[in-house]
Amino acid sequence: MTESKKKAKKKSADFILLITTVSLVFIGIVMVFSSSWPESMEKYGNGYFFLKKQLISAIIGFVAMVATMNIKYHVYRRFALPIYIFALLLGCLIFSPLGMEIKGATRWLDFGFTTFMPSDAIKLASIIFFAKFLTNKKEKIGTFLQGTIPALLLIGLSCILILVQPDLGTTVTLAATLIAMFFVAGARVFHLLGMGVGAGFFLYYAITSEGNEYRMERWTTFRDPFSDKLDSGWQIVQSLYALGSGGIFGLGLGKSRQKFFYIPEAYNDFIFSIIGEELGLLGTLLVLFLFLLLIWRGVIIAMKTEDLFGCYLASGITALIAIQSLINIAVVTSSIPTTGITLPFISYGGTSLLFYMAGVGILLNISRHTK
């Protein structure tokens, strides 16, 4: 093979990953339009309100994906610390006048012309910085004092600004992602088990401690949502109704009944239930297949990349998509207690879509440097 052909081959990105991502975003746009129509008409008198915003976000996200796809991923290692600090500073801004409280949680920044969710920036920046940390510590990952303790401190620092918003679901997602990266880097199983036990105690305290009664209510509702289906169990019961009524083939695109104010914000956290209602079991299986295909390509890229930093970075981005998708679908199907976690690429939300598409762009760039 000539040198020119080698270079041409190296420059080609993972086509399957690209097409899979675009397919998920397209499905998301269609389903956001379908599931948001009733609320768009009621609140804004315009059924296309959320569709327009999601389309703009998708275009911006696509530009971000193309940009990161053409930036050598080694650059992120060089600027990992500034990126991480900048993301943490964005997280601190929620305590400033820019912080916007919605439903008892301050998770957004209000810039007047748009809103921004810092936790999405923190997630991607933490993955980049942690990948650099693991690369620098490659000979000491298995040690307790120089590997596990510093890793725990970094995970705690990354998660604390999300936890105080409060947003336990995103905190768990990010922590699980970083621990997955730590596992890939070669952490000792005994240390990982200790981290798991510690996480279990933390979750128990976060659910049962004073001032967090709403979390305890979610736990009891999860155990039997139909015991209070007109109040605390309403959302999950309606989600199960939507999934069940869809059957194998669904009621048809746009024909959901539960989106008519039965499921609150059906275009957001519970959009998967609307997919099940309108497109049926086949529609949900298609979405699951696309996520599995994306995760599979991410794993292949991580395994075949030329250096440790690229491997850890690809592993982190892939793990984030896998874990958040799993948590969202588990919530919608009442497999775990309800938490405010969006479905990547599909749920309504500009910041989430932007950073997930940018993350895939980084994956695509890494794929250009695989063996």
N, C-alpha and C positions, 0 to 999 in steps of 0.2 A: 504493500500500500504506500503511495507517495505521500510526501509531507503535506501537500495541499489537501489531499483527501482526509488525512488525519485531523487537520485543523477544521475542515468542514464538518467532520463527524463530531468533533468536540463541541462545536458551536450549536448543534441541534439540541433543543430542549426536549423534555419528556412530553411527547404529543398526547399520550393517553391521560396524563395528569392534567394537562391544559384543557382538553376537551371535557373531561369529567368535571372540572371546576366550573367551566362555562355552562355546562348542562345543569349543575346544581343551582347556579345563580339564575339561570333562565326559569327553572321550575319555581324558584323563590319569588321572582317577579310576578309570575302568573298567579301563584297562590296568595301572595300578599294582596294583589288586586282583588281576587275573588273573596278572600276572607275579610278584607277591610271595607268593602263596599257599603254595608249597612252603617257602620260607624262614621264613615266619610260623609255619607248623606245626612246623617243626623247632626253631626257636629259642625260640618263645614258647608253643607248643601252642595257638595261636589264629590261624586263617587270616585273621582280620579285623584283625590288629594294625596293619599298615601302611595298610590301607584307612581305619581310624578316624583315624589321624594325618593322612592326606592330606585326608580330609573336613574335619577341624578347620582345617587349613591353608587349604583352599579357602574355607571360610566366613570366616576372618579376612582372607584376601586379597580376597574380595568386598567386605567391609566397607571395607577400605583403598581399593579401587577406587572405590567409591561416594563415600567421603570426598574423595579427591583429585579426583574428577570434579566435585565441588561447591566446590572451593577455586580461586579465580582464579589462573591460572598465573603472573600477575605477582608474586604473593607470593613465589614461589621466587627471583625475581631479587633481591628485597629481602633475603632471608635466605640467599642462596646461600653466603656465606662461613661463617656459623655451621653450616649443614648440612654443608658440606664438612669443616670442622675436626672436627665431632662424628663423622663417618664415619671420618676418619683416626685419631681417638682410639680408636674401636672396633677398628680394625685393629691398633693398638698393644697392645691388651689380650691379643692372642694370646701375647705374651711374658710375661704375668703368670700367676699360678697358675690363672686362669680358662681359659687356653689348653689345648686338648685335642688330643693327638696321636693320629692314626689312620693306620695304614699308612705311617708315616714322615713324615707331613705334619701341621703344626699349622695347621689352617684353621678350626677351630671354637672357640667359646666355650661353656663348660659352666656354665650358671646353676643347675644342680641339677634344676630342674623341666623345663627344656628346653635345647636347644642352639641356637646362633646362628652363622651364617657371615658375618663382617664384610665379606667381599669383595663380597657382593651389595649391601650398603649403600654401599660405596665406589664401585661402578659407577654407581649412580643419582645419588649425590651429585656425583661427578666430572662427569657429563653436565650437571647443573644449573649447577655452578660454571663449567665450560668454556663453556657457552652464554652466561653473563654476561660472561666474559672476551672472547669473540668479539664480543659486542655492543658492549662498551666500546672494542674495538680496531678497529671496522669500517673506519676510514679508513687503518689501518696494517697490516692483515692481510697485504698483499702485500710488506711490507718484511721484510728479514732480521733486523735487530737488534731491531726493536720488535714484529714479528709472529711470525716463525718461532722465534726463540730463546726468548722467553717461553712460547710454546705448547709447545715441546719440554720445557722445565723443568716445566711443569704436568703434561704427560703422564707424564714420568718420576716425579714426586712421587706421582701417582695410582697408578702401577703398582708402585712399589718395595715397598710393604707387602704386595702380593699375591705378588710374585716371591719374596720371602724365606720364604714359608710352607713349602715352595716350591709354586707353582702357575703353571707356565709357560703352560698353556692359557688360563686366565682372564686372565693378563697380556696375552697376545696379543690376546684378545677385546677387552679394554678399550682397549688401545693402538690397535687397528684402528678401533674405534668413534670415539675422539677424533680420529684422523686423518681419518676420513670427515667429521666435523663441520667440521674445519679446511678440508677440500676444499670443502664446501658454502659456507663463509664467504668463499671467494675466494682461497685460498692459491695461490701461483704453482706451476705444474707442475714447474718446475726444483727448487724447494724440496721439493716432495712426492717427487720422484724421489730426491733426496738422503736424505730421511727413509727411503724404502724401502730404499735401499742400506745405510744404517746399521742398519736393522732386520734385514736379511739377515745382516750380520756379527754382530750381537748373537745371533741365533738359532743361528748356527754355533758361536759361543763357548759358549752355554748348553748345547748338545747335546754338544760335544766336550771341554769343560773337565773337569779332574780333579774327582772327587767326584760327577759327574753321569752315571756309567756307565749308569744305568737309562734315561736319555734316549737314549743311543747305541744301547742294546739295542732300544728301541722303534723307532728309525729302521731298523735292520737287519731287524727283524721285519716292519716295514711293506713293505720291499722284497721279501720272500718269506716270508709268514707260515706257509706250509706246510712250510718247511724245518725248523721246530721246533714242529710243531703240538701236541706234548704238553707243551710248557713255555711259552716266551715267546710263541709264536703261538697259544696255546690260545684266549684270549678272542676274538680277531678271527676265527679259523677257525670257532669255534662261532657267532659272529654271522653269518658268511656262510652257514653251514649253515642257520641259522634263516630267513634271507631267501630262500634258494634253495628250501627245502622248502615254503615257503608258496604258491608258484606264483601264479596269478592271483587266485584267490578265497580262499586261505588254508585252514588246517586246521580253522578254526572257533574262535570266541571261547572261551578257556579251555583249548584243546587243544594248546597249545605243549608240545613235548618238551624244548626247550633250556632252558626256565626251571627244569627239575628239576636244578639244581646244575651244569649245563654252562656256562652264562654267569654269572659272578659278579655278584651284585647286578643281576639282569636288569631290575629295576624302576627302575633309576637311569640311568646313562650309556648303557646299551645297550637301553633300552626300545623304541627304534625297530625293532630287529631282531625283537623279540617281536610288534610290530604287524605286521611283514611276514610273520611265520610264521603268526599266527592269522588275520589279516584279508587277507593276500595283497597282491599288487601294487595292487589297488584300494584297500585300506586305507591303504597308504603314500601313494598318489597323493592320497587325500582329505586326509590330514594335510598334505602338501606344498601342496595347493591352499589350505587354510585359512591356512597361514603366508604364502603369496603374497598372499592376499586381505588379510590383516592388514597386511603390509608396504606393499601398494598404497595402502590407506587412510591409513597413516601418511605416505606420501610426498605424497598429495593434501592432507592436513592441513597438512604443512610448507609446501607451495607456496602455499596459500591463506590462511595466517595473516596477521594484520594487522601484526605487528611482527617485527623481527629476532630478538629473544630467543625468541619463540614458535616461529619457524621453526627456529632452531638446536636448541632443546629437543626439538621434535618429531622433527627429523632424527636427533638423538642416540639417543633412545629407540627409534626405528624401526631405526636402524643396529645397535643392540645386539641387538635381537631377531633381525634378519636374520643378523648375523655369527655369533652363538652357535648359532642353528639350523643354519646352513650347516656350521659346524665339527663339531657333534655328528653330523649325518647323514653327513658326509664320513668321520668316524672309524668309524662303524658299518658303512659300505660299503667300508672299507679304502682310501679315496681319499687319506687323509693318515695320518700316524702316530697311534697311540692317545694320547689325552689325556683327563683327567677333566673333561669338559664335559657338563653336563646339557642336555636338550632343554627349552627354555622352555615352561611351562604344563603339560607332560606328565610329565616325570620326577618321581620322588619327591623331596621336599625342601620343607620348610615355608618357609625363608627365601627361597629362590629364587622360589617361587610368590607369596609376599607382595609382594616388591619388583617382580616383573614385572607383577603385577596393579595395583599402585600406579602403576607407570609407564604402563600403559594408561589408568588413570584420569586421569593428567595429559594424555595425548593426547586423551581424550574432552573434557576441559575446554577444551583449545586448540581443538578442533573447534567448540566453541560460539562462538568468536570469529573464525571464518574469514569471508572476504569472501563 
